[in-house]
Amino acid sequence: MPGEGSAPDVPEEAATAAPTAVAGDAEKQPEEAAEPAHTDTEDDTDDTDDTAEETAPEETPAAPGPVESVMVCGEVPGYSWQDARDAVRNLGYEVVGRADDSTVLIICGTGAERNATKLRDARERNLPCLDATRPGAFADAVCAGKLTGSDPLPEPVKHDREGMSERERNRAVRRLARAHGFTVPDRGRIPMNVRHAYDLSQRAGAEGTEGKAQAA
């Protein structure tokens, strides 16, 4: 029995276990402190991805289509050569001398039957025809803002009013054009303004001849 004032005896197992338990608690504390705090990083990333998916891509504007074109054959009654073509262009059409894939109509005025080339192009491509010799036909189409036609194509003539074939007439046009300072090619298409000037000169010459005959 221990004496008074002395420390009580501690069993060896208890003395050994106590330091072990303390040491175990000390080892666990760093592990608990090392646990990372919960963050919302994944949620934020998901929100960003959703926003990116909802953003629609920018649309590329479509390229404009080809401009529709029209052939004008002969003289349009009530319009000068230039005014008739300007009226067609003001409606958004292009005026061409030969038909192509963009050509949608041929306008036939006075003397259209003498232009066998344009009439042949129109017939081969099955183009609709607007007969501008009908009173008000061309003006009504211009006012409506749309050029359409369902008139029959005139038949080309081999000889004009002067009794010349198309080849002979082209030679005469070139001679007169060069005599008045116009530049025209030896072969190929003759510009319409040159043809128009030739027609006016022939008409003026015919009227002058008739006036002299009446005076005599």
C-alpha positions in Angstrom: 0.0 0.0 0.0 1.5 3.3 -1.0 2.3 5.8 1.6 0.4 9.0 2.2 1.5 11.9 0.0 2.9 9.8 -2.8 1.4 9.7 -6.3 -1.0 6.9 -7.0 0.3 4.1 -9.1 -0.8 4.2 -12.8 -1.2 1.0 -14.6 1.4 0.5 -17.3 -1.3 -0.1 -20.1 -3.0 3.2 -19.2 0.3 5.1 -19.2 1.3 3.7 -22.5 -2.1 4.3 -24.2 -2.5 7.9 -23.2 0.5 9.3 -25.2 -0.5 7.2 -28.1 -4.0 8.7 -28.2 -2.6 12.2 -27.9 -0.2 11.5 -30.7 -3.0 10.1 -32.8 -5.1 13.3 -32.3 -2.1 15.4 -33.3 -1.7 13.5 -36.5 -5.4 13.9 -37.4 -5.4 17.7 -37.0 -3.3 18.5 -40.0 -5.4 16.2 -42.2 -8.6 18.0 -41.2 -7.0 21.4 -41.7 -5.8 20.3 -45.2 -9.3 19.7 -46.5 -10.0 22.3 -49.3 -13.0 24.6 -48.8 -16.0 24.0 -51.1 -16.1 26.4 -54.0 -18.6 27.0 -56.8 -16.0 26.8 -59.6 -17.8 24.0 -61.4 -21.1 25.8 -61.3 -19.5 29.0 -62.6 -17.9 27.1 -65.5 -21.2 25.4 -66.4 -22.9 28.9 -66.5 -20.2 30.2 -68.9 -20.6 27.2 -71.2 -24.4 27.6 -71.3 -24.0 31.3 -72.3 -21.6 30.4 -75.0 -24.0 27.8 -76.4 -26.9 30.2 -76.4 -25.0 32.8 -78.4 -26.2 32.5 -82.1 -23.5 32.8 -84.8 -23.6 35.9 -87.0 -25.3 35.3 -90.4 -23.4 36.2 -93.5 -25.6 38.4 -95.8 -26.5 36.7 -99.1 -24.8 37.9 -102.3 -27.1 39.9 -104.5 -28.5 38.1 -107.6 -27.8 39.1 -111.2 -29.6 42.2 -112.6 -32.3 41.4 -115.1 -31.7 42.7 -118.6 -33.9 43.8 -121.5 -33.3 44.2 -125.2 -34.8 47.2 -126.9 -35.3 46.7 -130.6 -36.3 49.6 -132.9 -37.6 53.0 -131.9 -40.2 53.4 -129.1 -42.9 55.8 -130.3 -43.1 59.0 -128.2 -39.6 58.5 -126.8 -36.1 59.4 -128.1 -33.5 56.7 -128.4 -31.9 57.7 -125.1 -35.1 58.4 -123.2 -36.5 55.0 -123.9 -33.4 53.2 -122.6 -33.2 55.5 -119.5 -36.8 54.6 -118.7 -35.9 50.9 -118.7 -32.8 51.5 -116.6 -34.8 53.6 -114.1 -36.9 50.5 -113.4 -33.8 48.5 -112.4 -33.1 46.7 -115.7 -30.0 46.6 -117.7 -30.2 47.3 -121.4 -28.2 44.9 -123.5 -27.6 44.5 -127.2 -27.5 40.7 -127.2 -29.5 38.3 -125.1 -27.9 36.3 -122.3 -29.1 34.3 -119.3 -30.2 37.5 -117.5 -32.4 38.7 -120.3 -36.1 38.6 -119.5 -37.8 40.6 -122.3 -37.5 42.2 -125.7 -39.1 45.5 -126.4 -40.0 45.9 -130.1 -40.6 49.3 -131.5 -40.8 50.8 -134.9 -38.4 49.1 -137.3 -37.7 46.2 -135.0 -38.2 43.8 -138.0 -35.0 45.1 -139.4 -32.9 43.8 -136.5 -32.7 40.2 -137.4 -30.0 39.5 -134.8 -32.0 40.6 -131.8 -35.1 38.9 -133.0 -33.2 35.6 -133.5 -31.8 35.9 -130.0 -35.3 36.4 -128.6 -36.7 33.5 -130.6 -34.0 31.1 -129.6 -34.4 32.0 -125.9 -38.2 32.1 -126.1 -38.2 35.6 -124.6 -41.6 37.4 -124.1 -42.1 40.4 -126.3 -43.5 43.9 -125.5 -44.9 45.5 -128.7 -44.1 49.2 -128.1 -45.9 50.2 -131.3 -49.2 49.6 -129.5 -50.5 53.0 -128.3 -49.5 53.5 -124.7 -48.1 50.0 -124.2 -44.6 51.1 -123.2 -45.7 54.1 -121.1 -48.2 51.9 -119.2 -45.5 49.3 -118.4 -43.2 52.0 -117.2 -45.9 53.5 -115.0 -46.7 50.0 -113.6 -43.0 49.6 -112.6 -42.7 46.2 -114.3 -41.9 45.3 -117.9 -43.8 42.3 -119.1 -45.1 41.3 -122.5 -47.0 38.6 -124.4 -47.0 40.1 -127.9 -45.9 38.1 -130.9 -42.4 38.7 -132.2 -42.2 40.5 -135.6 -40.8 38.6 -138.5 -37.4 39.8 -139.6 -37.2 41.2 -143.1 -34.3 40.6 -145.5 -34.6 44.0 -147.1 -35.4 47.4 -145.5 -37.3 50.3 -146.9 -34.4 51.2 -149.1 -34.4 47.7 -150.6 -31.0 46.9 -149.0 -30.2 43.6 -147.3 -29.0 43.7 -143.7 -25.3 43.3 -144.8 -25.7 46.1 -147.3 -27.3 48.3 -144.7 -24.6 47.7 -142.2 -22.0 48.7 -144.8 -24.0 51.9 -145.4 -24.2 52.6 -141.7 -20.5 52.2 -141.3 -19.7 54.5 -144.2 -22.0 57.3 -143.0 -20.8 56.9 -139.4 -17.1 57.3 -140.3 -17.9 60.2 -142.6 -19.4 62.0 -139.5 -16.5 61.1 -137.2 -18.0 58.0 -135.5 -15.6 55.1 -134.7 -17.2 51.8 -135.7 -15.6 48.3 -136.0 -15.2 46.7 -139.4 -17.0 43.6 -138.2 -19.4 42.7 -135.4 -22.1 44.8 -133.7 -22.7 48.4 -134.6 -23.7 50.6 -131.6 -27.4 51.4 -131.5 -26.8 55.1 -131.3 -24.9 54.9 -134.6 -27.8 53.0 -136.2 -30.2 55.5 -134.8 -28.3 58.4 -136.3 -28.3 56.6 -139.7 -32.0 56.1 -139.6 -32.6 59.8 -138.7 -30.4 60.9 -141.6 -32.2 58.6 -144.0 -35.6 59.8 -142.9 -34.5 63.5 -143.2 -33.2 62.8 -146.6 -36.4 61.1 -147.7 -38.5 64.0 -146.4 -36.2 66.5 -148.2 -36.6 64.7 -151.4 -40.4 64.7 -151.1 -40.4 68.4 -150.4 -38.4 69.2 -153.5 -40.6 67.0 -155.6 -43.7 68.8 -154.4 -42.1 72.2 -155.0 -41.3 71.3 -158.5 
